[in-house]
Amino acid sequence: MSSTQSLHSLAFRVMRLCRPTFHIETPLRFDLSDLIVGEDLLDDPSAAPHIRRLLQSQSTTTDSSTDLTYSNRFLLRDDPSDAMGLSGMLVLPQAFGAIYLGETFCSYISINNSSSFEVRDIIIKAEIQTERQRILLLDTTKTPVETIRAGGRYDFIVEHDVKELGAHTLVCTAQYSDGDAERKYLPQYFKFIVSNPLSVRTKVRVVKVGWHWLKIRVCKSLFCVYWVLLVLDRRETTYLEACLENNTKSNLYMDQVEFEPTLQWGATLLKADDHHSEKGVLNREIFKEPVLIKSGGGIHNYLYQLKSLDELSTPTKIEGNNVLGKLQITWRTNLGEPGRLQTQQILGNPIAHKEIELKATKVPPVIILEKPFTVGLSVTNLSEKNVGPFEVVLSLTDNHAVMVNGVKRMALPQVEAYKSLDFQLNLIAMELGMQKISGITLFNTNDKKTYDPLPDIEIFVDAY
């Protein structure tokens, strides 16, 4: 792990400082018969029948099993902790160990004088070198260590928040004057690898705008009338699913997994409904229990509901990536050692640039067979220039259940930049039951361009 260029009076020794581990001892077990006779007596032909009969009578009073193996042996002491093998002792790290992204690397460094004379004016530097940068942790250039006596040492502690994956090198250097007043330079390198403690996988799903049937009850005195309305839900909801997988060899207790949305989004964490008492709910709010993700591939999923906060503002959309936000993750290990990660920006579905948007604004609640009805529509100009004029056309290639009542092509004037134009289209239903209004398209007569058709609208056609 370390190397030196030549023989020096000084040498660096590095020990990683991290939480100790429990010292586990295998508990010593014994059989009750070992206190009376030895195992070699079972080999004596004359004593074996009496010993087996004695053990059989003893086992019937304590246990139905007559197995003389170690499976039914007892602990030497009555303390229940003996069965766990925990002696109450803690063990300091015996090796450098695994270092994970998001942890704090803490190291105890000792520079030892192994020569028989004193060294003077020691300038010590310690820095972390990664593939991208060099981070200075300690520099005693302005305040050098005056002396280190023969056989003595100088100790210090350095800390670094690990924010990069891959190879890291702890570089320790010392400039000093030896016994002959010769100025020497000592570099030593300690390499380690930083791994990723968590695998974060995300999925983004979008629930688009749609029409919904709403049943309303209207009562006047003793009579009640039911109306079925077709309501347009304009809100577009985005769902973000985050899957966290534990890549370490120890359990991770998640203190916080919070999604920080960008300014145009609002986020809500969705949880399963738990039916508990009010007292239990109050206790959980005060003492928040951490989420356990078990070692060696344990998984936990989080679901967030995102809603746009600028739906009612001026309809402007930017072409390109749709940035949703990022995840802030904090956790602790078995002995409370903290860790923290922040993901990169999570992207939603790419936003395609739309010059013109055609949408339905009003649909009558009751539609009668072969009777004309009117649908309210709106054209919105999302560009920075005036667009149009237009023609509205209803294509009959896919559906003959709903037709235009009147002129097949409706002329619309030019629409100014970031403005909307509302108009009405006269239709007539030719079939009963659930039908779809589809094929309504917008044609730019100036640019000879056809835009995306209006999404299908479901309607219910009654006979009277």
N, C-alpha and C positions, 0 to 999 in steps of 0.2 A: 504493500500500500504506500510506502514511502521510499524515497531514494535520496541519496546525497551525492554531491559531485566529488568530494575529496574528504580526507580525514579532517575533522574539526573538533575543537574542544567542547562545543555545544551541540546539542541534539534536541529535536522536538519530540514530545510524546503527546498523543492525542487520544482522548477518551470521550466518546459521545455521552452526553448527559440526557437521559430520558427517564421516564417513570420506571421504578423497579418492578420486578415480577414476583409472584408468590413462590416460595420455596416448597416444593411438593416432595414429601417422603412417602415411600410405599409402606403402608401400615403392616406391622408384624402380627401375623395371626397364628393361632395354635389350636390344637384339639384337646378337649378335656382329658382324653385318655393319656395324653403325653405327660400329664402330671402324676399319673399312677404307674404306668409301665412304659417301657421303651418299645419302639417299633420292632426291635430285633427279637422280642419275646414271641412274636407271632410266628416266627420260624421254628420255635421249639414244638415238636409234635405233642409232648405231654401237656404243655401249658396252653397251646392254641385253643382247644375246645373250651376251657374255662374262661379264657380271656374274651373269646367271641361271645359267649353266653353273658358275661358281665357287661360287655359293651352293648349287646342287644337289649338287655333289661334297662340300661341307662338311657338308651336312645328312645325307648318307648315312653319314658316319663318326660322327655324333653322334645323329641322330634320323631316322627314316624319313619324317617329315613335311617337306614343302617349303612349308608355309604361311608367308608373310612377314608375317602379322599379329602382334599383340602377345600372342597366346595362349601362345606358346612362348618368351617372353623370360625372362631370368635376373635374379637379384638382383645388385646392385653388390657386396655383401660376402658372405662365406662364412658369417657367423653365422646359424644357423637361426632365431634370434629375429627377424631382419629380416622373415621371411615373415609373422610375426604382426602386424607394425606396432607393436610395443611398444618404445618408446624408453627405458624405464626411468624416465621422469618421471611424477610424480603431479600431478594437477590439483585444486585446491581448488574447492568448489562455486561455480558461476557464477550460480546462481539459488537461490531459496528451496527449490525441489524439492517432491516429494511427501512428506507426513508421514502415517505409518500408526499405527493403534491398537496399543498395546503397546510402542512405541519410546520412547526418551528424547529429548525435544526439548531441544537444547542450543544456546544462542545467545550470540554475542559482541556486546555492546552498547557503543557508544562515544558519549559526549556531548561534542560539540565546541563550543568557543567561537570563533565566526567574527567576533566584533566586535574593535574596536581597544582595548578596555579590559578590565580584569580583573573577573570576577564572584566574589561571595563567598556563603558560607553556603548551599551548595547541598544541598537535601534531595531525594534521588532515591528513587523507588518504581518497581518493576516487578512486574506481576502478570498472570496468565493469566485471562481471562474466558471462560466457556463459557455454554451455555444454562442450566446448573443452578447454577453456583457461580463464585466469584472466589477465586483462589489467589494468595497473596502470595509472590513470589519474592525480592524485595529491598526493604529499607526502611532508609534511613540517617537516620531522624528523630532517633534518639538520638546518632548520631555523624555530623553533617553534614560534607560536603566543604568544607574551609575556603576554598580559592580554586581557580579555573581561570584561568590567565593568558590573555592575548590570543593566539589561534591555538593554544592548548593543548587538551587533551582529558582526559577521565577514562574509563577502560575497566573493564568488569566482565563476568563470565560468569554466566548463569543456566541452570538445568536444571529440567526438569519431566517426570515420567513421564506419558505420554499415556494416559488411561483412559476418554476419552469420544470418541464420534464427532461429526462435524458441524463447525460453524463455531467457531473459536477466535480470540480477539483478544489479542495481546500489548500491554498498556497500559503505556506508559512516561511518567512524569510527573516534573517537576522544579520546585521552588520555589527561587528565587535572588534575590539583590540585584544589580542592574546597576551601571553606573558612576555613576549619579545616586542610588544608594542606594534606588531604587524596587524594591519587592518584586513579583516577577512569577511567574506560574504557567504552565508549559508542559506540555500533554498531547500525546502522539503515540500513534497506534494503528497496529498492524501485524496485519493479518488473514490467516488461513490456514485451510485445510480439512483435517480429519483423516479419512482413509479407512480402510476395513477391509482389512487385508492378506490375510486368510483367510476363506473361506466354509466354515463347519462345518455339515454336514448329518448328522443321526443317524437311525437306525432301530432300533427295539426289537422283538425277536421273543421270544416265550415258548414254551418246550417244556413242555407240560402233563404231569401225572402219567399214567402208563400201565402196562399189564401187559406183561410180557416173558416169552417162553419161554426156559427154561434147561435145557440138557441136562447131566445129571450121570452120571458113570461110577463104579459101585461094584464093586470087585473083592474076591472072597474066594477065596483059593488060586488055582485055575486058571480059575475062572468069573467072568465080568464081567456085570453087569446095568446097563442104561441106563435112567435115569429122566428123564422130561420133566416139569419143574415149571413152573407158572405163577407168576411172581414179580411182586409189585407194587413199582414204583419210586416212592417217595413224593416224591422230590426234584424240585422245579420249577426248571428252568434258564432263565435269561434271557440272551439274546445282544444285545449292543449293537454296532452297526456305525457307525463315524464316518468320514465322507468329508471330507478336507481339500483345498480348492482354492486355489491361489495366485492372488491378484488383482493382484499387484505386477508391475513390469517387470523384476525381478531374481530370480535363483534364491534359494530359501530352503532352508537346510540345517537340518532339524529335529533339534535336540539331544535333545528329550524331548517325548513325547506320552503323558502318564500320566493314567489315569482314577482319580480319588479317590472311592471309593464312600462312601455313608453308613454308619453304624455297623451296620446290619442286613444289609449286603451284603458279599460278598467278590468280588474281581475278579481275573481272569487274562487276560493278553494272549495271544491265539492267533496263532501264526505258522506259516508253511509249513515243512515238514520240509526242511532242507538237509543233504545228505550230503557232509560235508567231513572232512578228516583231523583227528585230535585236536589237532595243532599249530595248524591253522587255527582250530579252535574256541577254543583258549586265547588266541590272538591277538585274536579278535573280542571276547572277554570283557574283555581288558585295554584294547584300543583300539577303542572302540565307534564304528563308522562311522555318521555322520549320514545320515538319509534325505533324499534330494534331491527337492524338489518344484519342477519347472521353472517358469520365469516364463510369464506370459500364459496361465494356465488349467491348469497342471499339477495332477494329482490323485494322492492317495495315500489308501488305505483302511486302517483299523485295525478289528480285531474283538476284542471283549472278552466273556469268559464270566462271568456273574454268578450267584452262588448265595447264597440266603438263609442267614444264620447263626443265625436264631432259629426253625428249623423244629421243634426238639424242645421248645421252651418252651411256655408256656400259650397255647392257640390264641386269640389276640386279633387282630383285624384292624380297622384304622381306615378308615372310609369317606372317600373323597376321592382326592387325588393320591398317586401312588406315586413318591416322590423316590428316584432311583437314585444320583446323585452329579454330579460335574462334571469337566471335562477341564482339565488343566494343560498348556499348550503353550509351549515355548521354542524359539527358532530363531536362526540367524545368517545374514547376507547374504554376498555374495561376498567382502567384505573384513572379515568378522568382526563387523559391527555387530549387537548383540544385540537381541532382541525377546521379549516375553512376553505371553501371553494366558491368561485364565481364562474359561471359558464359564459361562453361567448353569446353574442346576440342571437336569439332564436328567431328564425325567419318564418313568416307565414307563406301562404300561396302568393306567387308573384302577381303584382297588379298590372294588368294589361291596360294600355291607354285606350280610352273610349272617347271618341269625339262627340258622339250623339248617344243619348240614352232615352229609350222609349219605355214607358211604364204605365200601368193601369192605376187610376186613382179612385174610380167609383164603379161599382157593379150593382145593379138593382137587386133587392132581396128576393123579389118574386118575379119569375120569368114564365110566361104562359106560352104554350105551344102555338105557333103560327101567328103570334102577336108581336109587333115590333117592340124593341127595347133599346135603350141607349147605354153605352159604356163610356165612362169618362177616361180619357187618355191624356198623357203629358209628354212633351218632347223637351229635353233639357240639353243645352249646348254646353259641353264641358271643355271646350277649347277657348283659345284667346282671340279668336276671330269670328266674324259673322258667318253662319253656315245656312245654306238653303238657296232657293225654295225647295219644298218637298212634295212628294205624293205618297199618300197612305193607301196600301193595297192589301186586300185579304185574299190569300191564296187558297184555292179550293182543291188542291191536289191531294191533300191528306185527309180532309174532313169536310163532309157535306151536311153535317148536322146543324151548323150555324152558318148563315150566309149574310151578305150585306143587303140591307134594305135601302135601295136607291142606287146612286151612282157608285160604280165599282172603284173608282179612283177619286180620292179626296185631295184637293190641292191645299197646301199650307204655305204661309209666307216664310220669309227668312227669319231666323232666330239669332238674336244678338249674343255676343260672348257672355258666358256664364248666366244666361237667362233661360227661362222656361216658357213654353207655350202650351196652354191647356185647350183641348178640343174634345168633341164628342163624335162617336161613330155609331150610326144606326144599324142595328143587326136584327135578325129574325131567326128563331129556333125552329127547326123542321123535324126534330125527333124528341121523344120523351125521355125522361130519366137524367142520369148524370152524363153530361156532355162536356166537351172542351172547346173553348174559343182559341184557335191556333192559326198560325200563318199570317198574322198581322205584321207587315214589314213596312219600312220607311225607305223611300227612294229619293236621292238627291238629284234633282233634275239639272242642276248646274254642273256638278262634277260627275254625273252619270255613275253614281255609286249607290249600292244597296247596303243597308246596315243590318245588324243582327235582328232577327225577328223578336217580337214580344213573347216572353215566356207564356206557356199555356195557362189558361184560366179555366178552372173547373166551375161549372154551373149546374143547377138542377132545374130541369124544365118540367113544369106541371101541366096537367091537362086543362085546368080551369083556374 
